[in-house]
Amino acid sequence: MKNKLPGEGTLVLNYKEWQTAVMDDFEAQHNKQECPDCGGTATGICYHCNQYMECEECDGKGNVWTDRAGDPVALPSTGLLAYKKYVIKTFLKLSKFTGRSYWKSCKDFLNRIERGAL
């Protein structure tokens, strides 16, 4: 229970739920395709030393994501910093809506994330 945020599950998603939601939303709006550079093998040949290496286009995954127009797009950030921004924005919206102090609403979360508790 010590790693729960105040309001977690009601006001904000926990970290794993948020990551899943971000990726589900991204996958719903983009297409996954075989990497055109490596043909889905996730490896390429270095132009300098002629050795096999991880494909630079797909970062060794064998596929790339494209938007509706077919242009390649990067995966969204789902790290702790992006999660922190999501929670801060949520508490900011809440404070504007309720008229409560932003700092009082968000300070426990900010203190715990700065100490590495999440």
C-alpha distances in whole Angstrom, upper triangle without the diagonal:
4,6,6,9,11,12,11,13,15,17,16,15,12,14,15,16,18,20,21,22,24,26,27,28,30,32,33,35,36,38,38,41,42,43,46,47,46,46,43,43,41,44,47,49,50,53,53,53,53,50,47,44,41,42,42,42,39,37,38,36,39,39,38,37,40,40,42,45,45,44,41,38,35,31,29,27,23,22,19,22,23,19,19,22,21,18,21,23,21,21,24,25,23,25,28,28,27,28,25,25,23,22,20,19,18,18,14,14,17,16,13,15,18,16,15,12,12
4,6,8,10,13,12,14,17,17,16,16,13,14,16,18,19,20,22,23,25,27,28,29,31,32,34,36,37,39,38,41,43,43,46,47,46,47,43,44,41,43,46,49,49,51,52,52,52,49,47,43,40,42,41,41,38,36,37,36,39,39,39,37,40,40,43,45,45,44,41,37,34,31,28,26,22,21,18,20,21,18,17,21,20,17,19,23,21,20,23,25,23,24,28,28,26,28,24,23,22,20,19,17,16,15,12,11,14,13,10,12,15,13,12,9,9
4,7,10,12,10,13,15,15,14,13,10,11,13,14,15,17,19,20,21,23,24,26,27,29,30,32,33,35,34,38,39,39,43,43,42,43,40,40,37,40,43,45,45,48,49,49,49,46,44,40,37,38,37,37,35,33,34,32,36,35,35,34,36,36,39,42,41,40,37,34,30,27,25,22,18,17,14,17,18,15,14,18,17,14,17,20,18,18,21,23,21,23,26,26,25,27,24,23,21,19,18,17,15,15,11,10,13,12,9,10,13,12,10,7,6
4,7,8,6,9,12,12,11,10,8,10,12,13,14,16,18,18,20,22,23,24,26,28,29,31,32,34,34,38,39,40,43,44,43,44,40,41,38,41,44,47,47,50,50,51,51,48,45,42,39,39,38,38,36,34,35,33,37,36,35,33,36,36,38,41,40,39,37,33,30,27,24,22,19,18,15,17,18,14,14,17,16,13,15,18,16,15,19,20,18,20,23,23,22,24,21,21,19,18,17,14,13,14,10,9,12,13,10,11,15,14,13,10,8
4,6,5,9,10,9,8,9,8,10,13,13,13,16,18,18,19,22,23,23,25,27,28,30,31,34,34,38,39,40,43,44,43,44,41,42,39,42,44,47,47,50,50,51,51,49,46,43,39,40,38,38,36,34,36,34,37,36,35,33,35,34,37,40,40,38,36,32,30,27,23,21,18,17,14,16,16,12,12,14,13,10,12,15,13,12,15,17,15,16,20,20,19,20,18,17,15,14,13,11,9,11,8,6,10,11,9,10,13,14,13,10,9
4,6,9,9,8,9,11,11,13,16,16,16,19,20,20,21,24,25,25,27,30,30,31,33,36,37,40,42,43,46,47,46,47,44,45,43,45,48,51,50,53,54,54,55,52,50,46,43,43,42,41,39,37,39,37,40,39,38,36,37,37,39,41,42,40,38,35,32,29,26,24,21,20,17,19,19,15,14,16,15,11,13,15,12,11,14,16,13,14,18,17,16,18,15,15,13,13,11,8,9,10,8,8,11,12,11,13,16,16,16,14,13
4,6,5,5,7,9,10,13,16,14,14,18,19,18,20,23,23,23,26,28,28,29,32,34,35,39,41,42,45,46,46,46,43,45,42,45,48,51,51,53,54,55,55,53,50,46,43,43,42,41,38,37,39,37,40,38,37,34,36,35,37,40,40,39,37,34,32,28,25,24,21,21,18,19,19,15,15,16,14,11,13,14,11,10,14,14,11,13,17,16,15,17,15,15,14,15,13,10,10,13,11,10,14,15,14,15,19,19,19,16,15
4,5,6,5,6,6,10,12,11,11,14,16,15,17,20,20,20,23,25,25,27,29,32,32,36,38,38,42,43,43,43,40,41,39,42,44,47,48,50,51,52,52,49,46,43,39,40,39,38,35,34,35,33,36,35,33,31,33,32,34,37,37,37,35,31,29,26,23,21,18,18,16,17,17,13,13,15,13,10,13,14,11,11,15,15,14,16,19,18,18,20,18,18,16,17,16,12,12,14,12,10,14,16,14,14,18,18,17,15,12
4,6,6,6,7,10,11,9,11,14,14,13,16,18,18,19,22,23,23,25,28,30,31,34,37,38,41,42,42,42,39,40,38,41,44,47,48,50,52,52,52,49,46,43,39,39,39,38,35,34,35,33,35,34,33,30,32,31,33,36,36,36,34,31,29,25,22,21,18,19,18,19,18,14,16,17,14,12,15,16,13,14,17,17,15,18,20,19,19,22,20,21,19,20,19,15,15,18,16,14,17,19,17,17,21,22,20,18,15
4,6,7,10,13,15,12,13,16,17,15,17,20,20,20,23,25,24,26,29,31,32,36,39,40,43,44,44,44,41,43,41,44,46,50,50,53,54,55,55,52,49,46,42,42,41,40,37,37,38,35,38,36,35,32,33,32,33,37,37,37,35,32,30,27,24,23,20,21,20,21,19,16,17,18,14,12,15,15,11,12,15,14,12,15,18,16,15,19,17,19,17,19,17,14,15,18,16,15,18,20,19,19,23,24,23,20,18
4,7,10,13,15,13,12,16,17,15,16,20,20,19,22,24,24,25,28,31,32,35,38,39,42,43,43,43,41,42,40,43,46,49,49,51,53,53,53,51,48,45,41,41,40,38,36,35,37,35,37,35,34,31,32,31,32,35,36,35,34,30,28,26,22,21,19,20,18,19,17,14,14,14,11,9,11,11,8,8,12,11,9,12,14,13,13,16,14,16,14,16,15,11,12,15,14,13,15,18,17,17,20,22,21,19,17
4,6,9,11,9,8,12,13,12,13,17,17,17,19,21,22,23,25,28,29,32,35,36,39,40,40,40,37,39,37,40,42,45,45,48,49,50,50,47,45,41,37,37,36,35,32,32,33,31,34,32,30,28,29,28,30,33,33,32,31,27,25,22,19,18,15,16,14,15,14,10,11,12,9,7,10,10,7,9,12,12,11,14,16,15,16,18,17,17,15,16,16,12,11,14,14,11,14,17,15,15,18,20,18,17,14
4,6,8,6,5,9,10,9,11,14,14,14,17,19,19,21,23,26,26,30,32,33,36,37,37,37,34,36,34,37,39,42,43,45,47,47,47,45,42,38,35,34,34,32,30,29,31,28,31,29,28,25,27,26,28,31,32,31,29,25,23,20,17,16,13,14,13,15,13,9,11,13,9,8,12,12,10,12,15,15,14,17,19,19,19,22,20,21,18,19,19,15,14,17,16,13,15,18,16,15,19,20,18,16,13
4,6,5,6,9,10,10,12,14,15,16,18,20,21,23,24,27,27,30,32,33,36,37,37,37,34,35,32,35,38,41,42,44,45,46,46,43,40,37,33,34,33,32,29,28,29,27,30,29,28,26,28,28,30,33,33,32,30,26,24,20,17,16,12,13,11,14,13,9,11,13,11,9,13,14,12,14,17,17,17,19,22,22,22,24,22,22,19,20,20,16,15,17,15,12,14,16,14,13,17,17,15,13,10
4,6,5,6,9,10,11,12,14,15,17,18,20,22,23,25,24,28,29,30,33,34,33,34,31,32,29,32,35,38,38,41,42,42,42,40,37,33,30,30,29,29,26,25,26,24,27,26,25,23,26,26,28,31,31,29,27,23,21,17,15,13,9,9,8,11,10,7,9,12,10,10,13,15,14,15,18,19,19,21,23,24,24,26,24,24,21,21,21,18,16,17,16,12,14,16,14,12,15,16,13,12,8
4,5,5,6,9,10,11,12,14,15,16,18,20,21,23,22,26,27,28,31,32,31,32,28,29,27,30,33,36,37,40,41,41,41,38,35,32,28,29,28,27,24,23,24,22,25,24,23,22,25,25,27,30,29,29,26,23,20,17,15,13,9,10,11,14,12,10,13,15,13,13,17,18,16,19,21,22,22,24,26,26,27,29,28,27,24,25,25,22,19,21,19,16,18,20,17,15,19,19,16,15,11
4,5,5,6,9,10,10,12,14,15,16,19,20,22,22,26,28,29,32,33,33,33,29,31,29,32,35,38,39,42,43,44,43,41,37,34,31,30,30,29,26,25,26,24,26,24,24,22,24,24,26,29,29,28,26,23,21,17,15,14,11,13,13,15,13,11,14,15,12,13,16,17,15,17,20,20,20,23,25,24,25,27,26,26,23,24,24,21,19,22,20,17,19,21,19,17,21,22,19,17,14
4,5,5,6,9,10,11,12,14,15,17,18,21,21,25,27,27,31,32,32,32,29,31,28,31,34,37,38,40,42,42,42,40,37,33,30,29,28,27,24,24,25,23,26,24,22,20,22,22,24,27,27,26,24,20,18,15,12,11,8,10,11,12,10,7,11,12,9,10,13,13,12,15,17,17,18,21,22,22,23,26,24,24,21,22,23,19,17,20,19,15,17,20,18,16,19,21,18,17,13
4,5,5,6,9,10,11,12,14,16,16,19,18,22,24,24,27,28,28,28,25,27,24,28,30,33,34,36,38,39,38,36,33,29,26,25,25,24,21,20,21,19,22,20,19,17,20,20,23,25,25,24,21,18,15,12,10,9,6,8,10,12,10,8,12,13,11,12,16,16,15,18,20,20,21,24,25,25,27,29,28,27,24,25,26,23,20,22,21,18,19,21,19,17,20,21,18,18,14
4,6,5,6,9,10,10,12,14,15,17,17,20,23,24,27,28,28,28,25,26,24,28,30,34,35,37,39,40,39,37,33,30,27,26,26,24,21,21,22,19,21,20,19,17,19,19,22,25,24,24,21,18,17,13,11,12,9,12,14,16,13,12,15,16,14,15,19,18,17,20,22,22,23,26,27,27,28,31,30,30,27,28,28,25,23,25,24,20,22,25,22,20,23,24,21,21,17
4,6,5,6,9,10,11,13,14,17,17,21,24,25,28,30,30,29,26,28,27,30,32,36,37,39,41,42,41,39,36,33,29,28,27,26,23,23,24,21,23,21,20,17,19,18,20,23,23,23,21,18,17,13,11,12,10,13,15,16,13,11,15,15,12,14,17,16,15,18,20,19,20,23,24,24,26,28,27,28,25,26,27,23,22,25,24,20,22,25,23,21,24,25,23,22,18
4,6,5,6,9,10,11,12,15,16,19,22,22,26,27,27,27,25,27,25,28,30,33,34,36,38,39,38,36,33,30,26,25,24,23,20,20,22,19,21,19,17,15,16,16,18,21,21,20,18,15,13,10,8,9,7,11,13,14,10,10,14,13,11,13,16,15,15,18,20,19,20,23,24,24,26,28,28,28,24,26,27,24,22,24,24,20,21,24,23,20,23,25,22,22,18
4,5,5,6,8,10,10,12,12,16,18,19,23,24,24,24,21,23,21,25,27,31,31,34,36,37,36,34,30,27,24,23,22,20,17,18,19,16,18,16,14,12,14,14,17,20,19,18,16,13,12,8,8,9,8,12,15,16,13,13,17,16,14,17,20,19,19,22,23,23,24,27,28,28,30,32,32,32,28,29,31,27,25,28,27,23,24,27,25,22,25,27,24,24,20
4,5,5,6,9,10,12,13,16,19,21,24,26,26,25,22,25,23,27,29,33,34,36,39,39,38,36,33,30,26,25,25,23,20,21,22,18,20,17,16,13,15,15,16,20,19,19,18,15,15,11,11,13,12,15,18,19,16,15,19,19,16,18,21,20,19,23,24,23,24,28,28,28,30,32,32,32,29,31,32,28,27,29,29,25,26,29,27,25,28,29,27,26,22
4,6,5,7,9,12,13,17,20,21,24,26,27,26,24,27,25,28,30,34,35,37,39,40,39,38,34,32,28,26,25,23,20,22,23,20,21,18,16,13,14,13,14,18,18,18,17,14,14,11,10,13,12,16,18,19,15,15,18,17,15,17,20,18,18,21,22,21,23,26,26,25,28,30,31,31,28,30,31,27,26,29,28,25,26,29,28,25,28,30,27,27,23
4,5,5,6,9,11,14,17,18,21,23,23,23,21,24,22,25,27,30,31,33,36,37,36,34,31,28,24,23,22,19,17,18,20,17,18,15,13,10,10,10,12,15,15,14,13,10,10,8,7,11,11,15,18,18,15,15,19,18,16,19,21,19,20,23,24,23,25,28,28,28,31,33,33,33,29,31,33,29,27,30,30,26,27,30,28,26,28,30,27,28,24
4,5,5,7,8,12,15,16,19,21,22,21,19,21,20,24,26,29,31,33,35,36,35,33,30,27,24,22,22,19,16,18,19,16,16,13,12,9,10,10,12,15,14,15,13,11,12,9,10,13,14,17,20,21,18,18,22,21,19,22,24,23,23,26,27,26,28,31,31,31,33,36,36,36,33,34,36,32,30,33,33,29,30,33,31,28,31,33,30,30,26
4,6,8,10,14,17,19,21,24,25,23,21,25,24,27,29,33,34,36,39,40,38,37,33,31,27,25,25,22,20,22,23,19,20,16,15,11,11,10,11,15,15,16,15,14,14,13,13,16,16,20,23,23,20,20,23,22,20,23,25,23,23,26,27,26,27,31,30,30,32,35,35,36,33,35,36,32,31,34,34,30,31,34,33,30,33,35,32,32,28
4,7,10,13,17,18,20,23,24,23,21,25,24,27,28,32,33,35,37,39,37,36,33,31,27,25,24,21,19,21,23,20,20,16,14,10,9,7,8,11,12,13,13,11,13,12,12,16,16,20,23,23,19,20,23,22,20,23,25,23,23,27,27,25,28,31,30,30,33,35,35,36,33,35,36,33,31,34,34,31,31,35,33,31,33,35,33,33,29
4,7,10,13,14,16,19,20,19,18,21,20,23,25,28,29,31,34,35,34,33,29,27,24,21,20,17,15,18,19,16,16,12,10,6,6,5,7,10,9,10,9,8,10,10,11,15,16,20,23,23,20,21,25,23,21,25,27,25,25,29,29,28,30,33,33,33,36,38,38,38,35,37,38,35,33,36,36,32,33,36,34,31,34,36,33,33,30
4,6,10,12,14,17,18,16,15,18,18,21,23,26,28,29,32,33,32,31,27,25,22,19,19,16,14,17,18,15,14,10,8,5,5,6,7,10,8,10,9,10,12,11,14,17,19,22,25,26,23,24,27,26,25,28,30,28,29,32,33,32,34,37,37,36,39,41,42,42,38,40,42,38,36,39,39,35,36,39,37,34,36,38,35,36,32
4,7,9,12,14,15,13,11,15,14,18,19,23,25,27,30,31,29,27,24,22,19,16,17,14,11,14,14,11,10,7,6,5,6,9,11,13,10,11,10,10,11,11,14,17,18,21,25,26,23,24,28,27,25,29,31,30,30,34,34,33,35,38,38,38,41,43,43,43,39,41,42,39,37,39,39,35,36,38,36,33,35,37,34,35,31
4,6,8,11,12,10,9,12,13,16,17,21,23,24,28,28,26,25,22,20,17,15,15,12,10,14,14,11,9,5,5,6,7,11,12,13,10,11,10,11,13,13,17,20,21,24,28,28,26,27,31,30,29,32,34,33,33,37,38,37,39,42,42,42,45,47,47,46,43,44,46,43,40,43,42,38,39,41,40,36,38,40,37,38,34
4,6,9,8,6,5,9,10,12,14,17,20,22,25,25,23,22,19,18,15,12,14,11,9,12,12,9,6,4,6,9,10,14,15,16,12,13,11,13,14,15,19,21,23,25,29,30,28,29,33,32,31,34,36,35,36,40,40,40,42,45,45,45,48,49,49,49,45,46,48,45,43,45,44,40,40,43,41,38,39,41,38,39,35
4,6,6,5,5,8,8,10,11,14,17,18,21,22,20,19,16,15,12,9,10,7,6,10,10,8,6,4,5,9,10,14,16,16,12,12,10,12,13,14,18,20,22,24,28,29,27,29,32,31,31,34,36,35,36,40,40,40,42,45,45,45,48,50,49,49,45,46,48,45,42,44,44,40,40,42,40,37,38,40,37,38,35
4,6,5,8,10,10,12,11,14,16,17,21,22,19,19,17,16,14,10,11,8,9,12,12,12,9,8,8,11,12,15,17,16,12,12,11,14,15,17,21,23,25,27,31,31,30,32,35,34,34,37,39,38,39,42,42,42,45,47,47,48,50,52,52,51,47,48,51,48,45,47,47,43,43,45,44,40,41,43,40,41,38
4,6,8,9,9,9,8,10,12,13,17,18,16,16,13,13,11,8,9,7,8,11,11,12,9,10,10,13,14,18,20,19,15,14,12,15,16,18,22,24,26,27,31,31,30,32,35,34,34,38,39,38,40,43,43,43,46,48,48,49,52,53,53,52,48,49,51,49,46,47,47,43,43,45,43,40,41,42,39,41,38
4,5,6,6,6,6,9,12,14,17,17,15,14,11,11,9,6,9,8,8,10,9,10,7,9,11,14,16,20,22,21,17,17,15,17,17,19,22,24,26,27,31,32,30,32,35,35,35,38,40,39,41,44,44,44,47,49,49,50,53,54,54,53,49,50,52,49,46,47,47,43,43,45,43,40,41,42,39,40,38
4,6,8,9,9,12,16,17,21,21,18,17,14,14,13,10,12,11,10,13,11,11,7,8,11,14,15,19,21,20,16,17,15,18,18,19,23,25,27,29,33,33,32,33,37,36,36,39,41,40,41,45,45,45,47,50,50,50,53,55,54,54,50,51,53,50,47,49,48,44,44,47,45,41,43,44,41,42,39
4,6,8,10,14,17,19,22,22,19,18,14,14,11,9,12,11,9,11,9,8,4,6,9,13,15,18,20,21,17,17,15,17,17,17,21,23,24,26,30,31,29,31,34,34,33,36,39,38,39,42,43,43,45,47,48,48,51,52,52,51,48,48,50,47,44,46,45,42,42,44,42,38,40,41,38,39,36
4,5,8,11,15,17,20,19,17,15,11,11,9,8,12,12,10,11,8,8,5,9,12,16,18,22,24,24,20,20,18,19,19,19,23,24,25,27,30,32,31,32,35,36,35,38,40,40,41,44,45,45,47,49,50,50,53,54,54,53,49,50,51,49,46,47,46,43,42,44,42,39,40,41,38,39,36
4,7,11,13,16,18,18,16,14,10,9,6,5,9,9,7,7,4,5,4,8,10,14,17,21,23,24,20,19,16,17,16,17,20,21,22,24,27,28,27,29,32,32,32,35,37,37,38,41,42,42,44,47,47,48,50,52,51,50,46,46,48,46,43,44,43,39,39,41,39,36,37,38,34,36,33
4,7,10,13,15,14,12,10,6,5,5,5,8,10,9,9,6,9,8,11,13,17,20,23,26,26,22,21,18,20,19,19,23,24,25,26,29,30,30,32,34,35,35,38,40,40,41,44,45,45,47,49,50,51,53,54,54,52,49,49,51,48,45,46,45,42,41,43,41,38,39,39,36,38,35
4,7,9,12,12,9,8,6,5,6,5,8,9,10,10,9,12,10,13,15,18,20,24,27,26,22,21,18,20,20,21,24,25,27,28,31,32,31,34,36,36,37,40,41,41,43,45,46,47,49,51,51,52,55,56,55,54,50,50,52,50,47,48,47,44,43,45,43,40,40,41,38,40,38
4,6,9,8,6,5,5,6,8,8,10,12,14,13,12,15,14,17,18,22,24,27,30,29,25,24,21,23,23,24,28,28,30,31,34,34,34,36,39,39,40,43,44,44,46,48,49,49,52,54,54,55,58,59,58,57,53,53,55,53,50,50,50,46,46,47,45,42,42,43,40,43,40
4,5,6,5,5,6,6,9,9,10,13,15,14,13,17,16,19,20,23,25,28,31,30,26,25,22,24,23,25,28,28,30,30,33,34,33,36,38,38,39,42,43,43,45,48,48,49,52,53,54,55,57,58,57,56,52,52,54,52,49,49,49,46,45,46,45,41,41,42,39,42,40
4,6,6,8,10,10,12,12,12,14,17,16,16,20,19,21,21,25,26,29,32,30,27,25,23,25,24,26,30,30,32,33,36,36,36,38,40,40,41,44,45,45,47,50,50,51,53,55,55,57,59,60,59,58,54,54,56,54,51,52,52,48,47,48,47,43,43,45,42,45,43
4,6,8,11,11,14,14,14,17,19,18,18,22,22,24,24,28,29,32,35,33,30,28,26,27,26,28,31,31,34,34,37,36,37,39,41,41,42,45,46,46,49,51,51,52,55,56,56,58,60,61,60,58,54,54,57,55,52,52,52,49,47,48,47,44,43,45,42,45,43
4,6,9,10,14,15,15,18,20,19,18,22,22,24,25,29,31,34,37,35,32,30,28,29,28,30,33,33,35,34,37,37,38,40,42,42,44,46,47,48,50,52,52,54,56,58,58,60,62,63,62,60,56,56,58,56,53,53,53,49,48,49,48,44,44,45,42,45,43
4,7,9,13,13,15,17,19,18,17,20,20,22,24,27,29,33,35,34,30,29,26,28,27,29,32,33,35,35,38,38,38,41,43,43,44,47,48,48,50,53,53,54,56,58,59,60,62,63,62,60,57,56,59,57,53,54,54,50,49,50,49,45,45,46,43,46,44
4,6,10,12,14,16,18,16,15,18,18,21,23,26,28,32,35,34,30,29,26,28,26,28,31,31,32,32,36,36,36,39,41,41,42,45,46,47,48,51,51,52,54,56,57,58,60,61,60,59,55,55,57,55,51,52,51,48,47,48,46,43,43,44,41,43,41
4,7,9,11,14,15,13,11,15,14,18,20,23,26,29,32,31,28,27,24,25,24,25,28,28,30,30,33,34,34,36,38,39,40,42,44,44,46,48,49,50,52,54,55,56,58,59,58,56,53,52,55,52,49,50,49,46,45,46,44,41,41,42,39,41,39
4,6,8,12,12,10,9,12,13,16,17,21,23,27,30,30,26,24,21,22,21,22,25,25,26,26,29,30,30,32,35,35,36,39,40,41,42,45,45,46,48,50,51,52,54,55,54,53,49,49,51,49,45,46,45,42,41,42,40,37,38,38,35,37,35
4,6,9,9,7,5,9,10,12,14,17,20,24,27,27,23,22,18,19,17,18,21,21,23,23,26,27,27,29,31,32,32,35,37,37,39,41,42,43,45,47,48,49,51,52,51,49,46,46,48,45,42,43,42,39,38,39,38,34,35,36,32,34,32
4,6,6,6,5,8,8,10,11,15,17,21,24,23,20,18,15,16,15,16,20,21,22,23,27,27,26,29,31,31,32,35,36,36,38,41,41,42,44,46,47,48,50,51,50,49,45,45,48,45,42,43,43,39,38,40,38,35,36,37,34,36,33
4,6,5,7,10,10,11,11,14,16,19,23,22,19,17,13,14,13,15,18,19,21,22,25,25,24,27,29,29,30,33,34,34,36,39,39,40,42,44,44,46,48,49,48,47,43,43,46,43,40,41,41,37,36,38,37,33,34,35,32,35,32
4,6,8,9,9,9,8,11,13,16,19,18,15,13,10,11,11,13,16,18,20,21,25,25,24,26,29,28,29,32,33,33,35,38,38,38,41,43,43,44,46,48,47,46,42,43,45,43,40,41,41,37,36,39,37,34,34,36,33,35,32
4,5,5,6,6,6,9,12,15,18,18,15,14,10,11,10,11,14,16,18,19,23,23,22,24,27,27,27,30,32,31,33,36,36,37,39,41,41,42,45,46,46,45,41,41,43,41,38,39,39,35,35,37,35,32,33,34,31,33,30
4,6,8,9,9,12,15,18,22,22,19,17,13,13,11,11,15,15,17,18,21,22,21,23,26,26,26,29,31,31,32,35,36,36,39,41,41,42,45,46,45,44,40,40,42,40,37,38,37,34,33,35,33,30,31,32,29,31,28
4,6,8,10,13,17,20,23,24,20,19,15,16,14,14,17,18,19,20,23,24,24,25,28,29,29,32,33,34,35,38,39,39,41,43,44,45,47,48,47,46,43,43,44,42,39,40,39,36,35,37,35,32,33,34,30,32,29
4,6,8,11,14,18,21,22,18,18,14,14,13,12,15,17,17,19,22,24,23,24,27,28,27,30,32,32,33,36,37,37,39,41,42,43,45,47,46,45,41,42,43,41,38,39,38,34,34,36,34,31,32,33,30,31,28
4,7,11,14,17,20,20,17,17,14,15,14,14,18,19,20,22,26,27,26,27,30,30,30,33,35,35,35,39,40,40,41,44,45,45,47,49,48,48,44,45,46,44,41,42,42,38,38,40,38,34,36,37,34,35,32
4,7,10,14,16,17,13,13,10,12,11,12,15,18,19,21,25,26,24,25,29,28,28,31,33,32,33,36,37,37,39,42,42,42,45,47,46,46,42,43,45,42,39,41,40,36,37,39,37,34,35,37,33,34,31
4,7,10,13,14,11,10,7,8,8,9,13,15,17,20,24,24,22,24,27,26,26,29,31,30,31,34,35,34,37,39,39,40,42,44,44,43,40,41,43,40,37,39,39,35,35,37,36,32,34,36,33,34,31
4,7,10,11,9,8,6,6,7,7,11,14,16,19,22,23,20,22,25,24,23,27,28,27,28,32,32,31,34,36,36,37,39,41,41,41,37,38,40,37,35,37,37,33,33,36,35,31,33,35,32,33,30
4,7,8,5,5,4,5,8,10,13,16,18,21,25,25,22,24,27,25,24,28,30,28,29,32,32,32,34,37,36,37,40,41,42,41,38,39,41,38,36,39,39,35,35,38,37,33,35,37,35,36,32
4,5,5,6,6,7,10,11,13,17,19,22,25,25,22,23,26,24,23,27,28,26,27,31,31,29,32,35,34,34,37,39,40,40,36,38,40,37,35,38,38,35,35,38,37,33,35,38,35,36,33
4,5,8,10,10,14,15,16,20,22,25,28,28,25,26,29,27,26,29,31,28,29,33,32,31,34,36,35,35,39,40,41,41,38,40,42,39,37,40,41,37,37,41,40,36,38,41,38,39,36
4,6,9,11,14,16,18,22,24,27,30,30,26,29,31,29,28,32,33,30,31,35,34,33,36,39,37,38,41,43,44,44,40,42,44,42,40,42,43,39,39,43,42,38,40,43,40,41,38
4,6,9,13,15,17,21,23,26,30,29,26,28,31,29,28,32,33,31,32,36,36,35,37,40,39,39,43,44,45,45,41,43,45,42,40,43,43,40,39,42,41,38,40,42,39,41,37
4,6,10,13,15,19,21,24,28,27,24,26,29,27,27,30,31,29,31,35,34,33,36,39,38,38,41,43,43,43,40,41,43,41,38,41,41,38,37,40,39,36,37,40,37,39,35
4,7,10,13,16,19,21,25,24,21,24,27,25,25,29,30,28,30,33,33,32,35,38,37,38,41,42,42,42,38,39,42,39,37,39,39,35,35,38,37,33,35,37,34,36,32
4,7,9,12,15,18,21,20,18,20,23,21,21,25,26,24,26,29,29,29,32,34,33,34,37,39,39,38,34,36,38,35,33,35,35,32,31,34,33,30,31,33,31,32,29
4,6,9,12,14,18,17,15,18,20,19,19,23,24,23,24,28,28,28,30,32,32,33,36,37,37,36,32,33,36,33,30,32,33,29,28,31,30,26,28,30,27,29,26
4,7,9,12,15,15,13,15,18,17,17,20,22,21,22,25,26,26,28,31,31,32,34,36,35,34,31,32,34,31,28,30,30,26,26,29,27,24,26,28,25,26,23
4,6,9,12,12,9,11,14,13,13,16,18,17,18,22,22,22,25,27,27,28,30,32,31,31,27,28,30,27,24,26,27,23,23,26,24,21,23,25,22,24,20
4,6,9,9,6,9,12,11,11,14,16,16,17,20,21,21,24,26,26,27,30,31,30,29,25,25,28,25,22,24,24,20,20,22,21,17,19,21,19,20,17
4,7,8,6,7,10,11,10,13,15,15,16,19,20,21,22,25,26,27,28,30,29,28,24,24,26,23,20,22,22,18,18,20,19,15,18,19,17,17,14
4,6,5,6,9,10,11,13,14,16,17,19,20,22,23,25,26,27,29,30,28,27,23,23,25,22,19,20,20,16,16,18,16,13,14,16,13,15,12
4,5,5,6,9,10,10,12,14,15,16,18,20,21,22,24,26,27,28,26,24,20,20,21,19,16,17,16,12,12,14,12,9,11,13,10,11,8
4,5,5,6,9,10,11,12,14,15,16,18,20,21,23,24,26,26,25,23,19,18,21,19,15,16,16,13,11,14,13,10,11,13,12,13,11
4,5,5,6,9,10,11,12,14,15,17,18,20,21,23,24,25,24,23,19,19,21,19,16,17,18,14,13,16,16,12,14,17,15,16,13
4,5,5,6,9,10,11,12,14,15,17,18,20,21,22,24,22,21,17,18,19,17,14,15,15,11,12,15,13,10,13,15,13,14,10
4,5,5,6,9,10,11,12,14,15,16,18,20,21,22,20,18,15,14,16,14,11,12,12,9,8,11,11,8,10,13,12,12,10
4,6,5,6,9,10,10,12,14,15,16,18,20,20,19,18,14,15,17,15,12,14,15,11,10,14,14,11,13,16,15,16,14
4,6,5,6,9,10,11,12,14,16,17,18,20,19,18,14,15,17,14,12,15,15,12,12,16,15,13,15,18,17,17,14
4,5,5,6,8,10,10,12,14,15,16,17,16,15,12,13,14,11,8,11,12,8,9,13,13,11,14,16,15,15,12
4,5,5,6,9,10,10,12,14,15,16,14,13,9,10,12,10,7,10,11,9,8,12,13,11,13,16,16,16,14
4,6,5,6,9,10,11,12,14,15,14,14,10,12,14,12,10,13,15,12,12,16,17,15,17,20,20,20,17
4,5,5,6,9,10,11,12,14,13,13,10,12,14,10,9,13,14,12,13,16,17,15,18,21,20,19,17
4,5,5,6,9,10,10,11,10,10,7,9,10,7,6,10,11,10,11,14,15,15,17,19,19,19,17
4,5,5,6,9,10,10,10,9,6,9,11,9,8,12,14,13,13,16,18,17,18,21,22,21,20
4,5,5,6,9,10,10,11,9,12,14,11,11,15,17,15,16,19,20,20,21,24,24,24,22
4,5,5,6,8,8,9,8,11,11,9,10,14,15,14,16,19,20,19,21,24,24,23,21
4,5,5,5,5,6,5,9,9,7,9,12,15,15,15,18,20,20,21,24,25,24,23
4,6,5,7,9,8,12,13,11,13,16,18,18,18,21,23,23,24,27,28,27,25
4,6,8,11,11,14,14,12,14,18,20,19,20,23,24,24,26,29,29,28,26
4,5,9,10,13,12,11,14,16,18,18,20,22,24,24,26,28,29,28,26
4,7,9,12,11,11,14,16,18,19,20,22,24,24,26,28,29,28,27
4,6,9,8,7,11,13,15,16,17,19,21,22,23,25,26,25,25
4,5,5,6,9,10,13,14,14,16,18,19,20,22,24,23,23
4,6,5,6,8,11,12,11,14,16,16,17,20,21,21,20
4,5,5,5,9,10,9,11,14,14,15,17,19,19,19
4,6,6,8,10,11,11,14,15,16,18,20,19,19
4,6,8,9,10,12,13,14,16,18,19,18,17
4,6,6,6,9,10,11,12,15,16,15,14
4,5,5,6,9,10,11,12,14,14,14
4,6,5,6,9,10,11,12,11,12
4,5,5,6,9,10,11,9,9
4,5,5,6,9,10,10,10
4,6,5,6,9,9,10
4,5,5,6,5,7
4,5,5,6,6
4,5,8,9
4,6,8
4,6
4
